[in-house]
């Protein structure tokens, strides 16, 4: 597992549905919601396992074990799901 440095957060984004209720295929869409996988030592507002909302253009996409993750600064998070 990777541990982000400083005030960064590693997020695994959720993916949108690939089929509509009517059966039409739609392209997989990047969502702006994800699960916090790990946090850096200076992060104070979130912990691993929480679901967060983040901005559309925030962070940097990285591939870890063939899965896309996003790493971003804590200040770029918008909300935490309760």
mmCIF file of the N, C-alpha and C atoms, coordinates in Angstrom:
data_MODEL
# 
_entry.id   MODEL 
# 
loop_
_atom_site.group_PDB 
_atom_site.id 
_atom_site.type_symbol 
_atom_site.label_atom_id 
_atom_site.label_alt_id 
_atom_site.label_comp_id 
_atom_site.label_asym_id 
_atom_site.label_entity_id 
_atom_site.label_seq_id 
_atom_site.pdbx_PDB_ins_code 
_atom_site.Cartn_x 
_atom_site.Cartn_y 
_atom_site.Cartn_z 
_atom_site.occupancy 
_atom_site.B_iso_or_equiv 
_atom_site.pdbx_formal_charge 
_atom_site.auth_seq_id 
_atom_site.auth_comp_id 
_atom_site.auth_asym_id 
_atom_site.auth_atom_id 
_atom_site.pdbx_PDB_model_num 
ATOM 1   N N  . UNK A 1 1  ? 0.841   -1.173 0.000   1.00 0.00 ? 1  UNK A N  1 
ATOM 2   C CA . UNK A 1 1  ? 0.000   0.000  0.000   1.00 0.00 ? 1  UNK A CA 1 
ATOM 3   C C  . UNK A 1 1  ? 0.891   1.242  0.000   1.00 0.00 ? 1  UNK A C  1 
ATOM 4   N N  . UNK A 1 2  ? 0.444   2.258  -0.700  1.00 0.00 ? 2  UNK A N  1 
ATOM 5   C CA . UNK A 1 2  ? 1.167   3.521  -0.750  1.00 0.00 ? 2  UNK A CA 1 
ATOM 6   C C  . UNK A 1 2  ? 0.598   4.470  0.300   1.00 0.00 ? 2  UNK A C  1 
ATOM 7   N N  . UNK A 1 3  ? 1.478   5.205  0.969   1.00 0.00 ? 3  UNK A N  1 
ATOM 8   C CA . UNK A 1 3  ? 1.063   6.221  1.925   1.00 0.00 ? 3  UNK A CA 1 
ATOM 9   C C  . UNK A 1 3  ? 1.450   7.569  1.334   1.00 0.00 ? 3  UNK A C  1 
ATOM 10  N N  . UNK A 1 4  ? 0.477   8.435  1.085   1.00 0.00 ? 4  UNK A N  1 
ATOM 11  C CA . UNK A 1 4  ? 0.783   9.742  0.510   1.00 0.00 ? 4  UNK A CA 1 
ATOM 12  C C  . UNK A 1 4  ? 1.657   10.581 1.438   1.00 0.00 ? 4  UNK A C  1 
ATOM 13  N N  . UNK A 1 5  ? 2.398   11.496 0.878   1.00 0.00 ? 5  UNK A N  1 
ATOM 14  C CA . UNK A 1 5  ? 3.242   12.392 1.649   1.00 0.00 ? 5  UNK A CA 1 
ATOM 15  C C  . UNK A 1 5  ? 2.473   13.658 2.030   1.00 0.00 ? 5  UNK A C  1 
ATOM 16  N N  . UNK A 1 6  ? 2.896   14.274 3.096   1.00 0.00 ? 6  UNK A N  1 
ATOM 17  C CA . UNK A 1 6  ? 2.407   15.573 3.549   1.00 0.00 ? 6  UNK A CA 1 
ATOM 18  C C  . UNK A 1 6  ? 0.891   15.602 3.719   1.00 0.00 ? 6  UNK A C  1 
ATOM 19  N N  . UNK A 1 7  ? 0.204   16.499 3.001   1.00 0.00 ? 7  UNK A N  1 
ATOM 20  C CA . UNK A 1 7  ? -1.241  16.677 3.164   1.00 0.00 ? 7  UNK A CA 1 
ATOM 21  C C  . UNK A 1 7  ? -2.036  16.065 2.008   1.00 0.00 ? 7  UNK A C  1 
ATOM 22  N N  . UNK A 1 8  ? -1.511  14.996 1.435   1.00 0.00 ? 8  UNK A N  1 
ATOM 23  C CA . UNK A 1 8  ? -2.172  14.369 0.290   1.00 0.00 ? 8  UNK A CA 1 
ATOM 24  C C  . UNK A 1 8  ? -3.021  13.170 0.712   1.00 0.00 ? 8  UNK A C  1 
ATOM 25  N N  . UNK A 1 9  ? -4.012  12.868 -0.136  1.00 0.00 ? 9  UNK A N  1 
ATOM 26  C CA . UNK A 1 9  ? -4.962  11.788 0.112   1.00 0.00 ? 9  UNK A CA 1 
ATOM 27  C C  . UNK A 1 9  ? -5.010  10.903 -1.134  1.00 0.00 ? 9  UNK A C  1 
ATOM 28  N N  . UNK A 1 10 ? -5.000  9.582  -0.950  1.00 0.00 ? 10 UNK A N  1 
ATOM 29  C CA . UNK A 1 10 ? -5.128  8.628  -2.053  1.00 0.00 ? 10 UNK A CA 1 
ATOM 30  C C  . UNK A 1 10 ? -6.563  8.149  -2.095  1.00 0.00 ? 10 UNK A C  1 
ATOM 31  N N  . UNK A 1 11 ? -7.223  8.318  -3.243  1.00 0.00 ? 11 UNK A N  1 
ATOM 32  C CA . UNK A 1 11 ? -8.649  8.019  -3.395  1.00 0.00 ? 11 UNK A CA 1 
ATOM 33  C C  . UNK A 1 11 ? -8.860  7.020  -4.523  1.00 0.00 ? 11 UNK A C  1 
ATOM 34  N N  . UNK A 1 12 ? -9.747  6.066  -4.291  1.00 0.00 ? 12 UNK A N  1 
ATOM 35  C CA . UNK A 1 12 ? -10.183 5.154  -5.354  1.00 0.00 ? 12 UNK A CA 1 
ATOM 36  C C  . UNK A 1 12 ? -11.550 5.648  -5.804  1.00 0.00 ? 12 UNK A C  1 
ATOM 37  N N  . UNK A 1 13 ? -11.637 6.243  -7.006  1.00 0.00 ? 13 UNK A N  1 
ATOM 38  C CA . UNK A 1 13 ? -12.911 6.804  -7.455  1.00 0.00 ? 13 UNK A CA 1 
ATOM 39  C C  . UNK A 1 13 ? -13.926 5.719  -7.798  1.00 0.00 ? 13 UNK A C  1 
ATOM 40  N N  . UNK A 1 14 ? -15.201 6.028  -7.545  1.00 0.00 ? 14 UNK A N  1 
ATOM 41  C CA . UNK A 1 14 ? -16.279 5.138  -7.951  1.00 0.00 ? 14 UNK A CA 1 
ATOM 42  C C  . UNK A 1 14 ? -16.523 5.328  -9.438  1.00 0.00 ? 14 UNK A C  1 
ATOM 43  N N  . UNK A 1 15 ? -16.970 4.294  -10.092 1.00 0.00 ? 15 UNK A N  1 
ATOM 44  C CA . UNK A 1 15 ? -17.264 4.376  -11.523 1.00 0.00 ? 15 UNK A CA 1 
ATOM 45  C C  . UNK A 1 15 ? -18.769 4.379  -11.734 1.00 0.00 ? 15 UNK A C  1 
ATOM 46  N N  . UNK A 1 16 ? -19.202 5.099  -12.764 1.00 0.00 ? 16 UNK A N  1 
ATOM 47  C CA . UNK A 1 16 ? -20.623 5.189  -13.071 1.00 0.00 ? 16 UNK A CA 1 
ATOM 48  C C  . UNK A 1 16 ? -21.145 3.916  -13.708 1.00 0.00 ? 16 UNK A C  1 
ATOM 49  N N  . UNK A 1 17 ? -22.461 3.833  -13.789 1.00 0.00 ? 17 UNK A N  1 
ATOM 50  C CA . UNK A 1 17 ? -23.104 2.680  -14.406 1.00 0.00 ? 17 UNK A CA 1 
ATOM 51  C C  . UNK A 1 17 ? -22.743 2.612  -15.883 1.00 0.00 ? 17 UNK A C  1 
ATOM 52  N N  . UNK A 1 18 ? -22.656 1.398  -16.431 1.00 0.00 ? 18 UNK A N  1 
ATOM 53  C CA . UNK A 1 18 ? -22.315 1.236  -17.841 1.00 0.00 ? 18 UNK A CA 1 
ATOM 54  C C  . UNK A 1 18 ? -23.530 0.874  -18.684 1.00 0.00 ? 18 UNK A C  1 
ATOM 55  N N  . UNK A 1 19 ? -24.699 0.777  -18.065 1.00 0.00 ? 19 UNK A N  1 
ATOM 56  C CA . UNK A 1 19 ? -25.909 0.459  -18.807 1.00 0.00 ? 19 UNK A CA 1 
ATOM 57  C C  . UNK A 1 19 ? -27.084 1.205  -18.174 1.00 0.00 ? 19 UNK A C  1 
ATOM 58  N N  . UNK A 1 20 ? -27.928 1.815  -19.021 1.00 0.00 ? 20 UNK A N  1 
ATOM 59  C CA . UNK A 1 20 ? -29.090 2.529  -18.513 1.00 0.00 ? 20 UNK A CA 1 
ATOM 60  C C  . UNK A 1 20 ? -30.190 1.538  -18.152 1.00 0.00 ? 20 UNK A C  1 
ATOM 61  N N  . UNK A 1 21 ? -31.235 2.027  -17.477 1.00 0.00 ? 21 UNK A N  1 
ATOM 62  C CA . UNK A 1 21 ? -32.365 1.172  -17.126 1.00 0.00 ? 21 UNK A CA 1 
ATOM 63  C C  . UNK A 1 21 ? -33.044 0.600  -18.376 1.00 0.00 ? 21 UNK A C  1 
ATOM 64  N N  . UNK A 1 22 ? -32.976 1.332  -19.482 1.00 0.00 ? 22 UNK A N  1 
ATOM 65  C CA . UNK A 1 22 ? -33.569 0.872  -20.732 1.00 0.00 ? 22 UNK A CA 1 
ATOM 66  C C  . UNK A 1 22 ? -32.685 -0.085 -21.510 1.00 0.00 ? 22 UNK A C  1 
ATOM 67  N N  . UNK A 1 23 ? -31.480 -0.365 -21.004 1.00 0.00 ? 23 UNK A N  1 
ATOM 68  C CA . UNK A 1 23 ? -30.600 -1.323 -21.652 1.00 0.00 ? 23 UNK A CA 1 
ATOM 69  C C  . UNK A 1 23 ? -29.562 -0.723 -22.581 1.00 0.00 ? 23 UNK A C  1 
ATOM 70  N N  . UNK A 1 24 ? -29.501 0.601  -22.676 1.00 0.00 ? 24 UNK A N  1 
ATOM 71  C CA . UNK A 1 24 ? -28.524 1.241  -23.546 1.00 0.00 ? 24 UNK A CA 1 
ATOM 72  C C  . UNK A 1 24 ? -27.160 1.276  -22.877 1.00 0.00 ? 24 UNK A C  1 
ATOM 73  N N  . UNK A 1 25 ? -26.112 0.957  -23.641 1.00 0.00 ? 25 UNK A N  1 
ATOM 74  C CA . UNK A 1 25 ? -24.751 1.017  -23.132 1.00 0.00 ? 25 UNK A CA 1 
ATOM 75  C C  . UNK A 1 25 ? -24.280 2.467  -23.133 1.00 0.00 ? 25 UNK A C  1 
ATOM 76  N N  . UNK A 1 26 ? -23.655 2.887  -22.045 1.00 0.00 ? 26 UNK A N  1 
ATOM 77  C CA . UNK A 1 26 ? -23.070 4.219  -21.981 1.00 0.00 ? 26 UNK A CA 1 
ATOM 78  C C  . UNK A 1 26 ? -21.599 4.070  -21.598 1.00 0.00 ? 26 UNK A C  1 
ATOM 79  N N  . UNK A 1 27 ? -20.770 4.992  -22.040 1.00 0.00 ? 27 UNK A N  1 
ATOM 80  C CA . UNK A 1 27 ? -19.350 4.887  -21.686 1.00 0.00 ? 27 UNK A CA 1 
ATOM 81  C C  . UNK A 1 27 ? -19.164 5.047  -20.185 1.00 0.00 ? 27 UNK A C  1 
ATOM 82  N N  . UNK A 1 28 ? -18.135 4.366  -19.662 1.00 0.00 ? 28 UNK A N  1 
ATOM 83  C CA . UNK A 1 28 ? -17.848 4.487  -18.240 1.00 0.00 ? 28 UNK A CA 1 
ATOM 84  C C  . UNK A 1 28 ? -17.414 5.914  -17.957 1.00 0.00 ? 28 UNK A C  1 
ATOM 85  N N  . UNK A 1 29 ? -18.071 6.520  -17.006 1.00 0.00 ? 29 UNK A N  1 
ATOM 86  C CA . UNK A 1 29 ? -17.865 7.925  -16.727 1.00 0.00 ? 29 UNK A CA 1 
ATOM 87  C C  . UNK A 1 29 ? -17.138 8.120  -15.409 1.00 0.00 ? 29 UNK A C  1 
ATOM 88  N N  . UNK A 1 30 ? -16.205 9.049  -15.395 1.00 0.00 ? 30 UNK A N  1 
ATOM 89  C CA . UNK A 1 30 ? -15.481 9.346  -14.167 1.00 0.00 ? 30 UNK A CA 1 
ATOM 90  C C  . UNK A 1 30 ? -16.417 10.062 -13.197 1.00 0.00 ? 30 UNK A C  1 
ATOM 91  N N  . UNK A 1 31 ? -16.544 9.526  -12.028 1.00 0.00 ? 31 UNK A N  1 
ATOM 92  C CA . UNK A 1 31 ? -17.365 10.143 -10.997 1.00 0.00 ? 31 UNK A CA 1 
ATOM 93  C C  . UNK A 1 31 ? -16.498 11.055 -10.139 1.00 0.00 ? 31 UNK A C  1 
ATOM 94  N N  . UNK A 1 32 ? -17.126 11.872 -9.350  1.00 0.00 ? 32 UNK A N  1 
ATOM 95  C CA . UNK A 1 32 ? -16.409 12.792 -8.479  1.00 0.00 ? 32 UNK A CA 1 
ATOM 96  C C  . UNK A 1 32 ? -16.584 12.393 -7.027  1.00 0.00 ? 32 UNK A C  1 
ATOM 97  N N  . UNK A 1 33 ? -16.805 11.093 -6.833  1.00 0.00 ? 33 UNK A N  1 
ATOM 98  C CA . UNK A 1 33 ? -16.974 10.510 -5.505  1.00 0.00 ? 33 UNK A CA 1 
ATOM 99  C C  . UNK A 1 33 ? -16.020 9.323  -5.423  1.00 0.00 ? 33 UNK A C  1 
ATOM 100 N N  . UNK A 1 34 ? -15.417 9.132  -4.256  1.00 0.00 ? 34 UNK A N  1 
ATOM 101 C CA . UNK A 1 34 ? -14.521 7.997  -4.113  1.00 0.00 ? 34 UNK A CA 1 
ATOM 102 C C  . UNK A 1 34 ? -14.247 7.663  -2.664  1.00 0.00 ? 34 UNK A C  1 
ATOM 103 N N  . UNK A 1 35 ? -13.579 6.520  -2.483  1.00 0.00 ? 35 UNK A N  1 
ATOM 104 C CA . UNK A 1 35 ? -13.222 6.046  -1.150  1.00 0.00 ? 35 UNK A CA 1 
ATOM 105 C C  . UNK A 1 35 ? -11.773 6.417  -0.845  1.00 0.00 ? 35 UNK A C  1 
ATOM 106 N N  . UNK A 1 36 ? -11.542 6.949  0.340   1.00 0.00 ? 36 UNK A N  1 
ATOM 107 C CA . UNK A 1 36 ? -10.194 7.276  0.781   1.00 0.00 ? 36 UNK A CA 1 
ATOM 108 C C  . UNK A 1 36 ? -9.469  5.968  1.090   1.00 0.00 ? 36 UNK A C  1 
ATOM 109 N N  . UNK A 1 37 ? -8.355  5.728  0.430   1.00 0.00 ? 37 UNK A N  1 
ATOM 110 C CA . UNK A 1 37 ? -7.569  4.512  0.627   1.00 0.00 ? 37 UNK A CA 1 
ATOM 111 C C  . UNK A 1 37 ? -6.501  4.733  1.693   1.00 0.00 ? 37 UNK A C  1 
ATOM 112 N N  . UNK A 1 38 ? -5.787  5.851  1.620   1.00 0.00 ? 38 UNK A N  1 
ATOM 113 C CA . UNK A 1 38 ? -4.796  6.181  2.644   1.00 0.00 ? 38 UNK A CA 1 
ATOM 114 C C  . UNK A 1 38 ? -4.587  7.689  2.667   1.00 0.00 ? 38 UNK A C  1 
ATOM 115 N N  . UNK A 1 39 ? -4.042  8.175  3.776   1.00 0.00 ? 39 UNK A N  1 
ATOM 116 C CA . UNK A 1 39 ? -3.831  9.615  3.951   1.00 0.00 ? 39 UNK A CA 1 
ATOM 117 C C  . UNK A 1 39 ? -2.403  9.886  4.405   1.00 0.00 ? 39 UNK A C  1 
ATOM 118 N N  . UNK A 1 40 ? -1.923  11.071 4.088   1.00 0.00 ? 40 UNK A N  1 
ATOM 119 C CA . UNK A 1 40 ? -0.595  11.485 4.513   1.00 0.00 ? 40 UNK A CA 1 
ATOM 120 C C  . UNK A 1 40 ? -0.579  11.887 5.981   1.00 0.00 ? 40 UNK A C  1 
ATOM 121 N N  . UNK A 1 41 ? 0.604   12.059 6.546   1.00 0.00 ? 41 UNK A N  1 
ATOM 122 C CA . UNK A 1 41 ? 0.738   12.343 7.976   1.00 0.00 ? 41 UNK A CA 1 
ATOM 123 C C  . UNK A 1 41 ? 0.182   13.692 8.411   1.00 0.00 ? 41 UNK A C  1 
ATOM 124 N N  . UNK A 1 42 ? 0.017   14.636 7.503   1.00 0.00 ? 42 UNK A N  1 
ATOM 125 C CA . UNK A 1 42 ? -0.492  15.961 7.869   1.00 0.00 ? 42 UNK A CA 1 
ATOM 126 C C  . UNK A 1 42 ? -1.979  16.140 7.591   1.00 0.00 ? 42 UNK A C  1 
ATOM 127 N N  . UNK A 1 43 ? -2.666  15.074 7.217   1.00 0.00 ? 43 UNK A N  1 
ATOM 128 C CA . UNK A 1 43 ? -4.100  15.144 6.936   1.00 0.00 ? 43 UNK A CA 1 
ATOM 129 C C  . UNK A 1 43 ? -4.873  15.000 8.251   1.00 0.00 ? 43 UNK A C  1 
ATOM 130 N N  . UNK A 1 44 ? -5.822  15.917 8.475   1.00 0.00 ? 44 UNK A N  1 
ATOM 131 C CA . UNK A 1 44 ? -6.552  15.918 9.743   1.00 0.00 ? 44 UNK A CA 1 
ATOM 132 C C  . UNK A 1 44 ? -8.058  15.723 9.605   1.00 0.00 ? 44 UNK A C  1 
ATOM 133 N N  . UNK A 1 45 ? -8.627  15.939 8.421   1.00 0.00 ? 45 UNK A N  1 
ATOM 134 C CA . UNK A 1 45 ? -10.086 15.942 8.311   1.00 0.00 ? 45 UNK A CA 1 
ATOM 135 C C  . UNK A 1 45 ? -10.694 14.653 7.763   1.00 0.00 ? 45 UNK A C  1 
ATOM 136 N N  . UNK A 1 46 ? -9.905  13.744 7.199   1.00 0.00 ? 46 UNK A N  1 
ATOM 137 C CA . UNK A 1 46 ? -10.444 12.487 6.679   1.00 0.00 ? 46 UNK A CA 1 
ATOM 138 C C  . UNK A 1 46 ? -9.575  11.319 7.135   1.00 0.00 ? 46 UNK A C  1 
ATOM 139 N N  . UNK A 1 47 ? -10.180 10.125 7.111   1.00 0.00 ? 47 UNK A N  1 
ATOM 140 C CA . UNK A 1 47 ? -9.447  8.901  7.430   1.00 0.00 ? 47 UNK A CA 1 
ATOM 141 C C  . UNK A 1 47 ? -9.740  7.868  6.346   1.00 0.00 ? 47 UNK A C  1 
ATOM 142 N N  . UNK A 1 48 ? -8.911  6.856  6.270   1.00 0.00 ? 48 UNK A N  1 
ATOM 143 C CA . UNK A 1 48 ? -9.103  5.786  5.296   1.00 0.00 ? 48 UNK A CA 1 
ATOM 144 C C  . UNK A 1 48 ? -10.464 5.138  5.503   1.00 0.00 ? 48 UNK A C  1 
ATOM 145 N N  . UNK A 1 49 ? -11.134 4.833  4.404   1.00 0.00 ? 49 UNK A N  1 
ATOM 146 C CA . UNK A 1 49 ? -12.435 4.187  4.455   1.00 0.00 ? 49 UNK A CA 1 
ATOM 147 C C  . UNK A 1 49 ? -13.604 5.139  4.266   1.00 0.00 ? 49 UNK A C  1 
ATOM 148 N N  . UNK A 1 50 ? -13.394 6.440  4.433   1.00 0.00 ? 50 UNK A N  1 
ATOM 149 C CA . UNK A 1 50 ? -14.470 7.404  4.248   1.00 0.00 ? 50 UNK A CA 1 
ATOM 150 C C  . UNK A 1 50 ? -14.730 7.645  2.770   1.00 0.00 ? 50 UNK A C  1 
ATOM 151 N N  . UNK A 1 51 ? -15.955 8.029  2.454   1.00 0.00 ? 51 UNK A N  1 
ATOM 152 C CA . UNK A 1 51 ? -16.329 8.399  1.096   1.00 0.00 ? 51 UNK A CA 1 
ATOM 153 C C  . UNK A 1 51 ? -16.294 9.910  1.001   1.00 0.00 ? 51 UNK A C  1 
ATOM 154 N N  . UNK A 1 52 ? -15.642 10.421 -0.051  1.00 0.00 ? 52 UNK A N  1 
ATOM 155 C CA . UNK A 1 52 ? -15.479 11.864 -0.206  1.00 0.00 ? 52 UNK A CA 1 
ATOM 156 C C  . UNK A 1 52 ? -15.935 12.320 -1.589  1.00 0.00 ? 52 UNK A C  1 
ATOM 157 N N  . UNK A 1 53 ? -16.242 13.601 -1.667  1.00 0.00 ? 53 UNK A N  1 
ATOM 158 C CA . UNK A 1 53 ? -16.587 14.270 -2.913  1.00 0.00 ? 53 UNK A CA 1 
ATOM 159 C C  . UNK A 1 53 ? -15.420 15.180 -3.248  1.00 0.00 ? 53 UNK A C  1 
ATOM 160 N N  . UNK A 1 54 ? -14.980 15.168 -4.509  1.00 0.00 ? 54 UNK A N  1 
ATOM 161 C CA . UNK A 1 54 ? -13.834 15.988 -4.911  1.00 0.00 ? 54 UNK A CA 1 
ATOM 162 C C  . UNK A 1 54 ? -14.131 16.662 -6.236  1.00 0.00 ? 54 UNK A C  1 
ATOM 163 N N  . UNK A 1 55 ? -13.352 17.682 -6.547  1.00 0.00 ? 55 UNK A N  1 
ATOM 164 C CA . UNK A 1 55 ? -13.550 18.463 -7.757  1.00 0.00 ? 55 UNK A CA 1 
ATOM 165 C C  . UNK A 1 55 ? -13.237 17.696 -9.026  1.00 0.00 ? 55 UNK A C  1 
ATOM 166 N N  . UNK A 1 56 ? -13.839 18.139 -10.108 1.00 0.00 ? 56 UNK A N  1 
ATOM 167 C CA . UNK A 1 56 ? -13.694 17.473 -11.401 1.00 0.00 ? 56 UNK A CA 1 
ATOM 168 C C  . UNK A 1 56 ? -12.252 17.439 -11.900 1.00 0.00 ? 56 UNK A C  1 
ATOM 169 N N  . UNK A 1 57 ? -11.516 18.504 -11.709 1.00 0.00 ? 57 UNK A N  1 
ATOM 170 C CA . UNK A 1 57 ? -10.166 18.587 -12.261 1.00 0.00 ? 57 UNK A CA 1 
ATOM 171 C C  . UNK A 1 57 ? -9.084  18.499 -11.194 1.00 0.00 ? 57 UNK A C  1 
ATOM 172 N N  . UNK A 1 58 ? -9.442  18.124 -9.976  1.00 0.00 ? 58 UNK A N  1 
ATOM 173 C CA . UNK A 1 58 ? -8.466  18.052 -8.890  1.00 0.00 ? 58 UNK A CA 1 
ATOM 174 C C  . UNK A 1 58 ? -7.638  16.778 -8.938  1.00 0.00 ? 58 UNK A C  1 
ATOM 175 N N  . UNK A 1 59 ? -6.444  16.851 -8.427  1.00 0.00 ? 59 UNK A N  1 
ATOM 176 C CA . UNK A 1 59 ? -5.619  15.666 -8.251  1.00 0.00 ? 59 UNK A CA 1 
ATOM 177 C C  . UNK A 1 59 ? -4.923  15.166 -9.497  1.00 0.00 ? 59 UNK A C  1 
ATOM 178 N N  . UNK A 1 60 ? -4.201  14.065 -9.288  1.00 0.00 ? 60 UNK A N  1 
ATOM 179 C CA . UNK A 1 60 ? -3.446  13.416 -10.353 1.00 0.00 ? 60 UNK A CA 1 
ATOM 180 C C  . UNK A 1 60 ? -3.835  11.941 -10.395 1.00 0.00 ? 60 UNK A C  1 
ATOM 181 N N  . UNK A 1 61 ? -4.200  11.449 -11.574 1.00 0.00 ? 61 UNK A N  1 
ATOM 182 C CA . UNK A 1 61 ? -4.541  10.031 -11.708 1.00 0.00 ? 61 UNK A CA 1 
ATOM 183 C C  . UNK A 1 61 ? -3.269  9.196  -11.723 1.00 0.00 ? 61 UNK A C  1 
ATOM 184 N N  . UNK A 1 62 ? -3.292  8.086  -10.975 1.00 0.00 ? 62 UNK A N  1 
ATOM 185 C CA . UNK A 1 62 ? -2.178  7.148  -10.943 1.00 0.00 ? 62 UNK A CA 1 
ATOM 186 C C  . UNK A 1 62 ? -2.733  5.730  -11.035 1.00 0.00 ? 62 UNK A C  1 
ATOM 187 N N  . UNK A 1 63 ? -1.968  4.826  -11.643 1.00 0.00 ? 63 UNK A N  1 
ATOM 188 C CA . UNK A 1 63 ? -2.349  3.419  -11.750 1.00 0.00 ? 63 UNK A CA 1 
ATOM 189 C C  . UNK A 1 63 ? -1.656  2.636  -10.639 1.00 0.00 ? 63 UNK A C  1 
ATOM 190 N N  . UNK A 1 64 ? -2.443  1.943  -9.825  1.00 0.00 ? 64 UNK A N  1 
ATOM 191 C CA . UNK A 1 64 ? -1.902  1.085  -8.774  1.00 0.00 ? 64 UNK A CA 1 
ATOM 192 C C  . UNK A 1 64 ? -2.586  -0.267 -8.914  1.00 0.00 ? 64 UNK A C  1 
ATOM 193 N N  . UNK A 1 65 ? -1.827  -1.312 -9.146  1.00 0.00 ? 65 UNK A N  1 
ATOM 194 C CA . UNK A 1 65 ? -2.365  -2.662 -9.332  1.00 0.00 ? 65 UNK A CA 1 
ATOM 195 C C  . UNK A 1 65 ? -3.467  -2.691 -10.381 1.00 0.00 ? 65 UNK A C  1 
ATOM 196 N N  . UNK A 1 66 ? -3.212  -2.031 -11.515 1.00 0.00 ? 66 UNK A N  1 
ATOM 197 C CA . UNK A 1 66 ? -4.124  -1.994 -12.663 1.00 0.00 ? 66 UNK A CA 1 
ATOM 198 C C  . UNK A 1 66 ? -5.458  -1.318 -12.349 1.00 0.00 ? 66 UNK A C  1 
ATOM 199 N N  . UNK A 1 67 ? -5.504  -0.500 -11.320 1.00 0.00 ? 67 UNK A N  1 
ATOM 200 C CA . UNK A 1 67 ? -6.706  0.241  -10.948 1.00 0.00 ? 67 UNK A CA 1 
ATOM 201 C C  . UNK A 1 67 ? -6.351  1.720  -10.879 1.00 0.00 ? 67 UNK A C  1 
ATOM 202 N N  . UNK A 1 68 ? -7.215  2.567  -11.436 1.00 0.00 ? 68 UNK A N  1 
ATOM 203 C CA . UNK A 1 68 ? -6.979  4.000  -11.411 1.00 0.00 ? 68 UNK A CA 1 
ATOM 204 C C  . UNK A 1 68 ? -7.320  4.568  -10.035 1.00 0.00 ? 68 UNK A C  1 
ATOM 205 N N  . UNK A 1 69 ? -6.405  5.340  -9.506  1.00 0.00 ? 69 UNK A N  1 
ATOM 206 C CA . UNK A 1 69 ? -6.596  6.052  -8.242  1.00 0.00 ? 69 UNK A CA 1 
ATOM 207 C C  . UNK A 1 69 ? -6.309  7.529  -8.500  1.00 0.00 ? 69 UNK A C  1 
ATOM 208 N N  . UNK A 1 70 ? -6.700  8.361  -7.557  1.00 0.00 ? 70 UNK A N  1 
ATOM 209 C CA . UNK A 1 70 ? -6.412  9.788  -7.644  1.00 0.00 ? 70 UNK A CA 1 
ATOM 210 C C  . UNK A 1 70 ? -5.695  10.190 -6.364  1.00 0.00 ? 70 UNK A C  1 
ATOM 211 N N  . UNK A 1 71 ? -4.637  10.959 -6.523  1.00 0.00 ? 71 UNK A N  1 
ATOM 212 C CA . UNK A 1 71 ? -3.949  11.498 -5.357  1.00 0.00 ? 71 UNK A CA 1 
ATOM 213 C C  . UNK A 1 71 ? -4.096  13.015 -5.424  1.00 0.00 ? 71 UNK A C  1 
ATOM 214 N N  . UNK A 1 72 ? -4.535  13.603 -4.308  1.00 0.00 ? 72 UNK A N  1 
ATOM 215 C CA . UNK A 1 72 ? -4.777  15.043 -4.280  1.00 0.00 ? 72 UNK A CA 1 
ATOM 216 C C  . UNK A 1 72 ? -4.528  15.602 -2.893  1.00 0.00 ? 72 UNK A C  1 
ATOM 217 N N  . UNK A 1 73 ? -4.419  16.893 -2.832  1.00 0.00 ? 73 UNK A N  1 
ATOM 218 C CA . UNK A 1 73 ? -4.238  17.566 -1.549  1.00 0.00 ? 73 UNK A CA 1 
ATOM 219 C C  . UNK A 1 73 ? -5.562  17.558 -0.779  1.00 0.00 ? 73 UNK A C  1 
ATOM 220 N N  . UNK A 1 74 ? -5.452  17.503 0.525   1.00 0.00 ? 74 UNK A N  1 
ATOM 221 C CA . UNK A 1 74 ? -6.633  17.500 1.392   1.00 0.00 ? 74 UNK A CA 1 
ATOM 222 C C  . UNK A 1 74 ? -7.517  18.714 1.119   1.00 0.00 ? 74 UNK A C  1 
ATOM 223 N N  . UNK A 1 75 ? -6.932  19.858 0.851   1.00 0.00 ? 75 UNK A N  1 
ATOM 224 C CA . UNK A 1 75 ? -7.702  21.083 0.618   1.00 0.00 ? 75 UNK A CA 1 
ATOM 225 C C  . UNK A 1 75 ? -8.555  21.014 -0.648  1.00 0.00 ? 75 UNK A C  1 
ATOM 226 N N  . UNK A 1 76 ? -8.265  20.066 -1.554  1.00 0.00 ? 76 UNK A N  1 
ATOM 227 C CA . UNK A 1 76 ? -9.040  19.928 -2.784  1.00 0.00 ? 76 UNK A CA 1 
ATOM 228 C C  . UNK A 1 76 ? -10.301 19.071 -2.602  1.00 0.00 ? 76 UNK A C  1 
ATOM 229 N N  . UNK A 1 77 ? -10.445 18.450 -1.436  1.00 0.00 ? 77 UNK A N  1 
ATOM 230 C CA . UNK A 1 77 ? -11.657 17.696 -1.152  1.00 0.00 ? 77 UNK A CA 1 
ATOM 231 C C  . UNK A 1 77 ? -12.792 18.674 -0.891  1.00 0.00 ? 77 UNK A C  1 
ATOM 232 N N  . UNK A 1 78 ? -14.009 18.289 -1.314  1.00 0.00 ? 78 UNK A N  1 
ATOM 233 C CA . UNK A 1 78 ? -15.146 19.192 -1.187  1.00 0.00 ? 78 UNK A CA 1 
ATOM 234 C C  . UNK A 1 78 ? -16.046 18.808 -0.018  1.00 0.00 ? 78 UNK A C  1 
ATOM 235 N N  . UNK A 1 79 ? -16.267 17.502 0.185   1.00 0.00 ? 79 UNK A N  1 
ATOM 236 C CA . UNK A 1 79 ? -17.177 17.056 1.241   1.00 0.00 ? 79 UNK A CA 1 
ATOM 237 C C  . UNK A 1 79 ? -16.868 15.633 1.658   1.00 0.00 ? 79 UNK A C  1 
ATOM 238 N N  . UNK A 1 80 ? -17.329 15.270 2.854   1.00 0.00 ? 80 UNK A N  1 
ATOM 239 C CA . UNK A 1 80 ? -17.189 13.926 3.386   1.00 0.00 ? 80 UNK A CA 1 
ATOM 240 C C  . UNK A 1 80 ? -18.595 13.362 3.604   1.00 0.00 ? 80 UNK A C  1 
ATOM 241 N N  . UNK A 1 81 ? -18.831 12.143 3.151   1.00 0.00 ? 81 UNK A N  1 
ATOM 242 C CA . UNK A 1 81 ? -20.137 11.514 3.341   1.00 0.00 ? 81 UNK A CA 1 
ATOM 243 C C  . UNK A 1 81 ? -20.258 11.022 4.789   1.00 0.00 ? 81 UNK A C  1 
ATOM 244 N N  . UNK A 1 82 ? -21.393 11.314 5.412   1.00 0.00 ? 82 UNK A N  1 
ATOM 245 C CA . UNK A 1 82 ? -21.617 10.872 6.794   1.00 0.00 ? 82 UNK A CA 1 
ATOM 246 C C  . UNK A 1 82 ? -22.582 9.721  6.839   1.00 0.00 ? 82 UNK A C  1 
# 
